[in-house]
Amino acid sequence: MSTNDYPNQNALRDANNIYLDVMRGFIKHHLQKVKGKTVEDLIEEALLNNQMYEFDKMLEEHEDVKLAIDFNFIPQIIKRHWNDSFEQNFNEKLVDQSRLWLIREGRNKCEHRGSDLDPELTRTHLNIIAELLKNINRSDKQEEVESIRDQLISDNMENQISEISEKLQAAEKDNSKNRKDLADANRQIEKLEKQQSEAKIEIEKLKNVEDEKKQCEKELKKVKKEKNSLEERVSEIDQQSKIIENQNIDYEKRIEKLEGELTELKLIKKTTEDSFASTNNLLNTVAFVDKQMFPPINTESTVRILDQRKTDKKNYILNLLELKKPTLIYVQDEQKINQFYNLVKPDQKKMIGKHSDSTTKAEEKKLILKLDKGELIAIVSNEILSTLTTEHCIEHFVFCHLVPGLEMLYEQCNPAFTSCHNTFLHLLYDSEQDLKLLYSLYPDRKPLEKIYMGLRSTIDKMNGRIVKANIYEKMDVEKLKFEAGCAIFEELGLLERNEKGIKILSPTGKKLEESKIYRKGEKLKQGIKEFFDFQNKLNAEQIWDKLVENIDIAKERIIPI
């Protein structure tokens, strides 16, 4: 037996190892007698869900059902199959059942304790293990456990005798030291008494200077009064200094504000002049689009719609970027932003800024400033740019996908109509394609029911095992819609996914409407359906009129003459 700092813990651990080895063979031997079922199936019937996972893992590792039986499984397995396998093999029946649970409790204490076990508690658990081994007719193993117990008792007695001897020796040393300390204390008392006598003489001398002390205190009070008066005067001067300092700061801020306004007016003047020049140049280079434009080139307007719905988006956008004019490109979501970056040329990627719902207003302003300085040629975004002012530099607004509702479209178009530049709205969305993708990302109730029932049916056929993630191929369901459905069921606690595949869980009672993903999809589909109906019925001129009607602008700026 080990003689380290935890003798009780180690003794119980050795006995537990004997018990575990015996009970693994005992359980396997008697479960093999049950007809019609394997030992593995009988064990799984007795275990909880998390224990079944551990059992399968150990079985896969050892490839031996005996070695896969964990210590904690033993009481549950015997309790579950007591009547059909184990009752006749115990001499004390239900008492031995209780001992099984006590042995498991003792083992858990032994394994998770940071200090040694109580000796009495340890001997009790060793006796319980020995009695149980005796009652299943394993007297050989009973004797091994009792030997561990007897050796532990012997070691504990020797340790106690050794400890008592050490304490007696320490006490003798303490007594010797105390006698020495007492003699030192007596000498110290004599010294203190002499000092006390001398102190009395000094006190008599101090009484003679008491009057001098009182006079000094009187002078001190006078000095403190003068000090307080000076401090009050200094405080008044500090307050006056702060007032003057604040006034200087206000003057500096006013000067800075006036300088900023002057700089801004100069910038607006320059931007306006550049806008007219660039617009004239652009009208000469729109050969990359067809004539689906409103208002037409020969009509005065600061805003124009280029209707290129269902066109070749890739080539159209690449041609537009070649103009190197400030451009804002709206896409459906962050996934589309990433797809856009894969679309453009490598040398263009560093000239295109990324904007999403995680972009702060400060970061958004930096992107717009870079666009204005020519450090960027475009910004791609799935969210509205909320910090655009009428002096923004953007000339081209590109709409690649349907948006969830007309209000969002009006907000996206508003900066184009209120800009001090000439602007162009490029309509590139493909309504049918965008709507189909949305219903794949956010399936309706019926496809979700089909996916879930297909998973449950497959799980049942496989006796509750995990199914592979590509099971959608046998369900006649597209992968994107299947993945979206699994994400919703996982959010509702109906399944788990890991590297091995998918596992169906017990129903939680939650309704489909409690899924945030499902609710978001329904909201998006409703909004996009509204926009889908709107854009399908109107041509470029009608869309232009609708935007003018719903955007709060000075209409005389943009209405065609």
C-alpha angles and dihedrals in degrees: 000000000000118000099202126123093287107054095154093048092048093047092053091045091054091050091047090054090053091048093048093051092049095045094048091058092039093054095044092048096052097039090055087066092064108099124222097023137072124238088245093056093046091052093048090052089061099046133085121241096264091044091052088056091051091046092052090048093051092043090053091048099047100025087215122102090209094058090045092064105103123208092248092053096061102081092045095048093050093044092050094049098031096118099042101038120006114031095086092049097063123076097205100037112197092017089063090049089058090047090057091059092044090052091051090049091050092049092052090051090049094051100043103038119109094204136038120290124252108270094227092049090049094051090048092055092045089054091049092052092047092050092049093050089049091052093054090050098254098129091154091063090039089060091050091054092045089051089054089049094049093047090050091052090049092049091048092053092050090049091050092050090049092049092050091050091050091049091051091051091047091049091052090052090048092051091052091049092047091054090052091046090051092055090048090049092053090052090049091052091054090050092049092050089054091049090049090056091050090048092057089057090051091050090057089053092049092055088066091061096048093098091051089052092053091052091051091051090052091053090046092056090053092051092048091053091053090047092054091051091053092048091054090052092049090051091054091051091050091053092050090049092052092051091052091046092051091050090053090050091051091051091049092050091050091050091047091049092051091049090050092050090050091050091047092051090051090049092049090051092050093043092051092050091048091047094057091047094048092046092055090049092048094052087059092052103047091105088114089073131054126242096275092120133132127225092026121240092255091058122082113245137135091213128051134179119219105199106207100149114162091011125136097283097192098056092038093055093043090053090047092051090052088068087065092214121146104276135181114202118195118203132176104254145340091278088060090050089058091046089052091055089054088052100057128073118271093245090053097053094077089051094056122079124213121225127179141150089283092059112106122224090249091053090046091054090051090053092051091047091052089050090051092049093049094247086120130033097196147008120216115204144167092198135061115267099235100185099061114126130193088265094060118133100225114124102170126051112189123194110197100170143023115277125222099256141346094264090064090049091052091050092049092049097043096085089053093056096042096045122117087223132074106262139193129211112208114199107201103150123126105215099198094044093047092047092049091051091050092054089050093051092044110028123201123246097268096054089046091052090050092051094047095046089047090054093047092048092050092047092051092051090052093050095250097311124145114270124219119263092240093061088115088083090070092045095058090238125134114249096240093053092044092052090048091051092050090051090055093047090047090052089052091050094246097123145011128222129202140147091289095055138257129334122193115225130203114280113272097201091241118141124232090246089064090070113100090206092054093046091048090051093050090050092048093047092051092049095045091047088058090051092042092056091045098052095040091060100043133068125212094276093049092047089050091052091047092052092049089050095052102037119083101233142129094270095198087071096064110017108112117250 
